[in-house]
Amino acid sequence: MSASSRLRSLWRMAVAAWHTRVGSPTAEHAIAHYVTKPEDRITFPRKIAYGLGAFVNNMLAAAIGGMVIVLNLGLGMNPALVGLLGALPRITDALTDPLMGYISDNTRSRWGRRRPYIFGGAIAAGIIYAVLWQLPDGRSESFYFWYFLSGSIVFYLAYTVFATPWVALGYELTPDYHERTRLMGVQNFIGQLAYLVSPWFLWIMSNKEWFPDQLAGAKGLAIGIAVLTIAIGIIPAIVLRERFVHAAEAAVVPGTPAEGLGAVLARNLKTFFKGFATTLRSKPFMKLCVATFLVFNGFIMISSFQFYVIIYYVFGGDQELGAKYAGYAGTLGAASTFAIIFFVTWLSTHIGKRRAFFVSTGISIFGYAIKWFCYNPDHPWLVLLPAPFLAFGLGGLFTLMGSMIADVVDVDELETHQRREGMFGSIYWWVVKLGMAAALAGGGFLLNATGFDVALEGAQSATTLVLMRLCDVLIPMITSGIAIWAIATYPITEEKAREVRTELERRRGAPAPVAAT
């Protein structure tokens, strides 16, 4: 047998082993593909309008996470306290996110279920964020902690009012299996523009030519972010319209005129908790939540470690130079994500959303692994090399998850006769934010556990630097690997989604999807 024949034989054996483990391609993508009906297509300007909401959503999330480091570097606050400030406000989301989802699902107004909240929430979130960072000078660590904690709780409430209805709106803009992925690809593409800028936040706040100190830099930067939030965040509310409003209205059980306020409140609370429990019983949905929790929050837990490793290991404590190179790496990663989104969107239409997740997450694991070798004081430019590979993790995740949740919402409607995009979206993002809270809090305590001391500046111990690097590499590798395992049995294929939609269309009296010839 020739060498080429042996290679072909080995390749066929490997493919067969892979199909045995995760299923034959005929089970997921070698099926009848369907034509997207004209009425199911979303025009490109409307996709952009929805994507602008992603820009605001990502900008606020990146800003609060990227700027909080100033409390440690600029004010000398204990890293554990900084971690708690990132975590404690998220606890309120345990109630406010699902509650906002329920309120949005059941709102009836001349402007729709989602748009009033998106409009008002964008304005409120922008104003509150600007006020949050106007920290007075010369106060105690305790004062800064309680000021920032109380302000953050109010900010996250306004953020929820904007983000939860915006997310839900995206799930209902189209019922088409692949058009959903295209929509999420566009919104993720536009949302990534925020990450072109956010890696430079520390550098902007530390720039002595613009601001006298980092605290003044945070004040100025927060005002700029607030203006962008308000100006851009209201656009989805102005441009977009709901699609499934009639199906949602049919599910509402009106109260009787004789009901008092207490009876109405009790009935709504009963409906809320019943819907909450029903959502959590969806096994496909919970698989998506677990995978997102692991991939996203594995990244979040070590997000600050990356800055510390670059500053204190690669550049020996030089904050300004370290922040600059961290900015380069972040910008390269964000720029790479644009191409990755196109690739993952294309890939999912050929091999299925589940396998596309395997590919994108697997490549990100490789990126985390090579950080051990590329974060090198002798060759500082190597910090750029892992960035494009790391971008596959979040780039693939948030292109695919929104589309997959929209499919789950259809399955839920088939079973419950209700459209509950708001509840699904709010619980999904609550899980994300709950994990982010744990990751931020854990990250602060983990940093303390490595022995890091900001007062030592570039004189951190060798043990501290090794422990920081190990956390930076191993934690996201492990969490991403478990996420792949969680999605391995996700059951909603294209064929399953089409069957569900056909039944829903039959209920509504609409024509079924048309198979391509």
C-alpha positions in Angstrom: 0.0 0.0 0.0 1.4 3.4 -0.9 1.9 6.2 1.6 -1.0 8.2 0.1 -3.3 5.2 0.3 -2.3 4.7 3.9 -3.1 8.3 4.7 -6.5 8.1 3.0 -7.2 5.0 5.0 -6.3 6.6 8.3 -8.4 9.7 7.4 -11.5 7.5 6.7 -10.9 5.7 10.0 -10.7 9.0 11.9 -13.8 10.4 10.2 -15.7 7.2 11.0 -14.6 7.4 14.7 -15.7 11.1 14.8 -19.2 10.2 13.3 -19.5 7.4 15.8 -19.0 9.8 18.7 -21.0 12.8 17.6 -23.3 11.4 14.9 -23.3 11.0 11.2 -23.5 14.1 9.1 -26.6 12.7 7.5 -28.3 13.2 10.8 -27.6 16.9 10.9 -26.9 18.5 7.6 -27.2 16.1 4.8 -31.0 16.6 4.7 -33.4 18.5 2.6 -32.4 22.2 2.9 -35.2 24.7 2.7 -35.7 28.0 0.8 -36.0 31.0 3.1 -39.3 32.6 2.2 -39.2 36.3 1.2 -41.4 37.2 4.2 -38.9 35.4 6.5 -35.9 37.4 5.3 -34.8 40.4 7.4 -33.6 43.3 5.3 -29.9 44.3 5.8 -30.8 47.8 7.2 -33.0 46.1 9.8 -30.3 43.6 10.7 -28.0 46.5 11.2 -30.5 48.3 13.4 -30.8 45.2 15.6 -27.0 44.9 15.6 -26.6 48.4 17.0 -28.3 47.1 20.1 -25.5 44.5 20.3 -22.9 47.3 20.1 -24.5 49.1 23.1 -24.9 45.9 25.0 -21.3 44.9 24.5 -20.0 48.4 25.1 -21.6 48.6 28.5 -20.5 45.1 29.5 -17.0 45.7 28.3 -16.8 49.1 29.9 -18.0 48.0 33.4 -15.6 45.1 33.3 -12.6 46.9 31.7 -12.8 50.1 33.7 -13.2 48.5 37.2 -9.5 47.8 37.2 -9.0 51.5 38.0 -10.4 50.9 41.4 -7.3 48.7 42.1 -4.6 50.4 40.0 -5.8 54.0 40.5 -7.3 54.0 44.0 -5.4 51.0 45.5 -8.6 49.1 46.4 -8.1 45.5 47.4 -8.6 43.2 44.4 -11.0 41.0 46.4 -13.2 44.0 47.0 -13.0 45.0 43.3 -14.1 41.4 42.5 -17.0 41.7 44.9 -18.1 45.0 43.2 -18.3 43.1 39.9 -20.2 40.2 41.5 -22.7 41.6 44.1 -24.7 43.8 41.7 -25.3 40.8 39.6 -27.1 39.1 42.4 -30.0 41.5 41.8 -30.2 40.2 38.3 -31.4 36.9 39.7 -34.8 38.6 40.1 -34.7 41.6 37.8 -33.7 39.7 34.6 -36.5 37.0 34.6 -39.0 39.6 35.9 -38.1 42.0 33.1 -38.5 39.1 30.6 -41.9 38.3 32.0 -43.0 42.0 32.0 -41.8 42.4 28.4 -43.6 39.2 27.2 -46.8 40.4 28.8 -46.7 44.2 28.0 -49.5 45.5 25.8 -49.0 49.0 24.3 -49.4 50.8 21.1 -45.6 50.6 20.6 -45.4 46.9 21.3 -44.0 44.6 24.0 -40.3 45.4 23.6 -39.7 48.9 22.1 -40.7 51.2 25.0 -38.3 49.4 27.3 -35.4 49.4 24.8 -35.9 53.1 24.2 -36.2 54.1 27.9 -33.6 51.7 29.1 -30.9 53.0 26.8 -31.4 56.5 28.0 -31.5 55.5 31.7 -28.4 53.2 31.4 -26.3 55.9 29.7 -27.1 58.6 32.3 -26.6 56.3 35.3 -23.3 55.0 33.9 -21.9 58.5 33.6 -22.9 59.4 37.1 -21.5 56.1 38.5 -17.9 57.0 37.6 -17.9 60.6 38.9 -16.0 59.4 42.0 -15.0 62.1 44.4 -11.3 62.4 45.3 -9.6 61.6 48.6 -12.2 59.3 50.1 -11.7 56.0 52.0 -11.7 52.6 50.5 -14.9 51.9 52.3 -16.6 55.0 50.8 -15.6 54.0 47.3 -16.8 50.5 47.8 -20.3 51.4 49.0 -20.6 54.3 46.5 -19.8 52.0 43.6 -21.8 49.1 44.9 -25.1 51.1 45.3 -24.5 52.9 42.0 -23.8 49.7 40.1 -27.0 48.1 41.4 -29.0 51.0 39.9 -27.0 50.9 36.7 -27.6 47.2 36.2 -31.3 47.7 36.7 -31.4 50.2 33.9 -29.2 48.0 31.8 -31.6 45.1 32.2 -34.6 47.2 31.2 -32.7 47.9 27.9 -31.0 44.5 27.2 -33.7 42.0 28.1 -36.4 43.2 25.6 -33.7 43.8 23.0 -32.5 40.2 23.2 -36.1 38.9 23.1 -36.9 41.0 20.0 -34.1 39.3 18.1 -35.6 35.8 18.7 -38.8 36.8 17.0 -37.7 38.8 14.0 -37.7 35.7 11.8 -38.9 32.1 12.1 -36.4 30.8 9.6 -33.7 28.4 10.8 -30.8 29.8 8.8 -32.0 33.4 8.7 -31.8 33.4 12.5 -28.1 32.5 12.2 -27.6 35.2 9.6 -29.3 37.8 11.9 -27.2 36.8 14.9 -24.1 36.8 12.7 -24.8 40.5 11.7 -25.6 41.6 15.2 -22.5 39.8 16.6 -20.4 41.4 13.9 -21.6 44.9 14.8 -21.4 44.1 18.5 -17.8 43.2 18.1 -17.0 46.8 17.1 -17.3 47.6 20.8 -14.4 45.2 21.4 -12.2 47.1 19.0 -12.3 50.0 21.3 -12.7 48.5 24.8 -9.2 47.0 25.0 -7.9 50.5 24.9 -10.0 51.8 27.9 -7.1 51.3 30.4 -4.7 53.0 28.1 -7.1 55.9 27.5 -7.7 56.3 31.2 -3.9 56.1 31.9 -2.9 58.6 29.2 -1.1 61.5 30.9 -1.6 63.7 27.9 -5.4 63.5 28.2 -6.0 63.1 31.9 -4.0 64.0 35.0 -4.6 60.5 36.6 -6.6 57.3 36.0 -9.6 58.4 38.1 -10.0 61.5 36.0 -9.7 59.3 32.9 -12.5 57.1 34.1 -14.8 60.1 34.6 -14.2 61.4 31.1 -14.4 58.0 29.4 -17.7 57.2 31.2 -19.3 60.4 29.8 -18.3 59.4 26.3 -19.7 55.9 26.7 -22.9 57.3 28.1 -23.4 59.5 25.0 -22.9 56.6 22.7 -25.2 54.4 24.7 -28.1 56.8 24.4 -27.6 57.9 20.8 -27.2 54.3 19.4 -29.3 52.3 21.9 -32.6 53.9 21.0 -32.3 53.0 17.3 -33.6 49.4 17.5 -36.7 50.7 19.3 -37.3 53.2 16.5 -36.7 51.0 13.5 -37.7 47.5 14.4 -41.2 45.9 14.8 -42.4 42.7 16.4 -43.4 39.7 14.4 -45.3 37.3 16.8 -47.4 39.8 18.7 -50.6 38.0 17.8 -49.4 34.7 19.0 -48.3 36.3 22.3 -51.6 38.1 22.7 -53.5 34.8 22.3 -51.6 33.4 25.2 -52.6 36.1 27.7 -55.4 35.4 30.1 -57.1 38.7 30.9 -58.3 39.4 34.5 -61.9 39.9 35.3 -63.1 43.5 36.0 -64.0 42.5 39.6 -60.4 41.6 40.4 -58.6 43.8 42.9 -55.0 44.8 42.8 -54.0 42.0 45.1 -55.7 39.3 43.1 -54.1 40.6 39.9 -50.7 40.7 41.5 -51.1 37.2 42.9 -52.2 35.8 39.5 -49.3 37.5 37.8 -46.8 36.2 40.3 -48.2 32.7 39.9 -47.9 32.9 36.1 -44.4 34.3 36.4 -43.1 31.5 38.6 -44.9 28.9 36.5 -43.3 30.3 33.3 -39.9 30.4 35.1 -40.1 26.8 36.1 -41.3 25.7 32.7 -38.3 27.4 31.1 -35.8 25.7 33.4 -37.3 22.3 32.5 -36.3 22.7 28.8 -33.3 20.4 28.5 -32.0 21.8 25.2 -32.2 25.3 26.7 -30.3 24.3 29.8 -27.5 22.8 27.6 -27.1 26.1 25.9 -27.0 27.9 29.2 -24.4 25.6 30.6 -22.2 25.8 27.5 -22.4 29.6 27.5 -21.8 29.8 31.3 -18.6 27.8 30.8 -17.2 29.4 27.7 -18.0 33.0 28.5 -17.3 32.9 32.2 -14.1 30.9 31.9 -12.9 33.8 29.7 -14.2 36.4 32.1 -12.6 34.8 35.2 -9.1 35.2 33.6 -9.8 38.4 31.7 -8.1 40.5 34.3 -5.3 37.9 34.6 -4.4 38.6 31.0 -3.7 42.3 31.8 -1.7 41.4 34.9 0.3 38.7 33.1 1.1 41.1 30.3 1.9 44.0 32.6 3.8 42.2 35.4 5.3 39.2 33.6 5.9 40.3 30.0 6.7 44.0 30.8 8.0 43.8 34.4 5.4 46.1 35.9 5.3 48.8 33.2 1.6 49.6 33.3 1.5 52.0 30.3 3.5 49.8 28.0 1.7 46.7 29.2 -1.7 48.3 28.6 -0.6 49.3 25.1 0.3 45.8 24.1 -2.9 44.4 25.8 -4.7 46.9 23.6 -3.0 45.7 20.5 -3.9 42.1 21.4 -7.5 43.0 22.2 -7.9 45.0 19.0 -6.4 42.1 16.9 -8.8 39.7 18.6 -11.8 41.9 17.9 -10.8 42.5 14.3 -10.3 38.7 13.8 -13.8 38.1 15.2 -15.3 39.8 12.2 -14.0 37.2 9.8 -14.7 34.5 12.4 -18.4 35.5 12.5 -18.7 35.1 8.7 -16.9 31.8 8.9 -19.0 30.4 11.7 -22.3 31.6 10.1 -21.3 29.9 6.8 -20.1 26.8 8.6 -23.3 26.3 10.6 -25.4 26.3 7.4 -23.2 23.4 6.1 -22.4 21.2 9.1 -25.1 22.4 11.6 -25.0 24.7 14.5 -23.9 22.1 17.0 -20.8 21.0 15.0 -19.9 24.6 14.2 -19.8 25.2 18.0 -17.4 22.3 18.4 -15.1 23.8 15.8 -15.1 27.4 17.1 -14.7 26.4 20.7 -12.0 23.8 19.9 -9.9 26.4 18.1 -10.2 28.8 21.1 -8.8 26.1 23.4 -5.8 25.9 21.2 -5.4 29.7 21.5 -5.5 29.5 25.3 -2.8 26.8 25.3 -0.3 28.7 23.2 -0.5 31.7 25.6 1.9 29.8 27.8 4.6 30.1 25.2 3.6 33.4 23.5 3.4 35.6 26.6 7.2 35.9 26.7 9.3 38.8 28.1 12.0 38.2 25.5 9.5 38.4 22.6 6.7 40.8 23.7 5.1 41.0 20.2 4.2 37.3 20.6 1.3 38.4 22.9 -0.5 39.1 19.6 -0.3 35.5 18.2 -3.0 33.8 20.4 -5.5 36.6 19.9 -7.1 35.4 16.6 -7.5 31.9 18.0 -9.0 33.1 21.2 -11.6 35.1 19.2 -13.1 31.9 17.9 -14.5 31.2 21.4 -16.8 34.2 21.9 -17.2 34.9 18.2 -18.7 31.5 17.6 -20.6 31.4 20.9 -22.7 34.5 20.4 -23.3 33.9 16.7 -24.7 30.4 17.4 -26.4 30.6 20.8 -28.9 33.3 19.9 -30.0 31.4 16.8 -30.2 28.1 18.8 -32.3 29.7 21.6 -34.7 31.1 18.9 -35.2 27.4 17.8 -35.8 26.4 21.4 -38.5 29.2 21.7 -40.4 27.5 18.8 -40.2 24.1 20.5 -41.6 25.8 23.7 -44.4 27.4 21.8 -45.3 24.0 20.3 -45.6 22.6 23.8 -47.0 25.5 25.8 -48.9 27.6 23.1 -47.0 30.7 24.4 -44.4 33.0 22.9 -41.9 33.6 25.7 -38.8 35.1 24.1 -38.4 37.5 27.0 -38.4 34.7 29.6 -35.9 32.6 27.7 -33.7 35.5 26.8 -33.7 36.9 30.4 -32.9 33.5 32.0 -30.1 32.9 29.5 -28.5 36.2 30.1 -29.1 35.9 33.8 -27.1 32.7 33.8 -24.4 34.5 31.9 -24.4 37.4 34.3 -24.6 35.1 37.4 -21.6 33.3 36.1 -19.9 36.6 35.3 -20.5 37.7 38.9 -19.0 34.5 40.3 -16.1 34.8 37.8 -15.3 38.4 38.7 -15.5 37.7 42.4 -13.5 34.5 42.0 -11.0 36.2 39.8 -10.3 38.8 42.6 -9.8 36.2 45.3 -7.8 34.0 42.9 -5.5 36.9 42.1 -5.0 37.4 45.9 -4.3 33.7 46.2 -1.4 33.9 43.7 0.3 36.3 46.1 -0.1 39.4 43.9 0.6 42.7 45.6 0.0 45.9 43.6 2.5 47.8 46.0 5.3 45.6 44.7 4.8 46.8 41.2 7.3 44.9 39.0 8.9 43.0 41.9 6.2 40.3 42.1 7.6 36.9 43.2 8.4 34.1 40.7 5.8 31.9 42.2 3.1 34.6 41.8 3.9 35.0 38.2 3.8 31.3 37.5 0.5 30.9 39.3 -1.0 33.9 37.4 0.1 32.4 34.1 -1.3 28.9 35.0 -4.7 30.4 35.8 -4.6 32.5 32.6 -4.1 29.3 30.5 -5.8 26.4 32.2 -9.1 27.7 33.6 -10.6 28.7 30.2 -9.2 25.5 28.5 -11.0 23.3 31.1 -14.3 25.2 31.0 -14.4 25.3 27.2 -13.7 21.6 27.0 -16.6 20.8 29.4 -18.8 23.1 27.3 -18.2 21.0 24.2 -19.2 17.9 26.2 -22.4 19.6 27.2 -23.5 20.5 23.7 -22.6 17.0 22.3 -26.2 15.9 22.9 -28.1 19.1 21.9 -31.1 17.7 20.0 -32.5 20.5 17.7 -31.2 19.9 14.2 -32.3 21.7 11.1 -34.8 18.9 10.3 -36.2 19.0 13.8 -36.6 22.8 13.7 -38.4 22.5 10.3 -40.8 19.9 11.7 -41.6 22.2 14.7 -42.1 25.2 12.4 -44.4 23.3 10.1 -46.6 22.4 13.0 -46.7 25.9 14.3 -47.4 27.3 10.8 -50.3 24.8 10.5 -51.7 26.1 13.8 -51.5 29.7 12.5 -52.9 28.8 9.1 -49.7 29.9 7.4 -47.9 28.0 4.5 -45.2 25.5 5.5 -41.5 26.0 4.6 -40.6 25.0 1.0 -37.8 22.4 0.5 -35.1 23.3 -2.1 -34.9 21.1 -5.1 
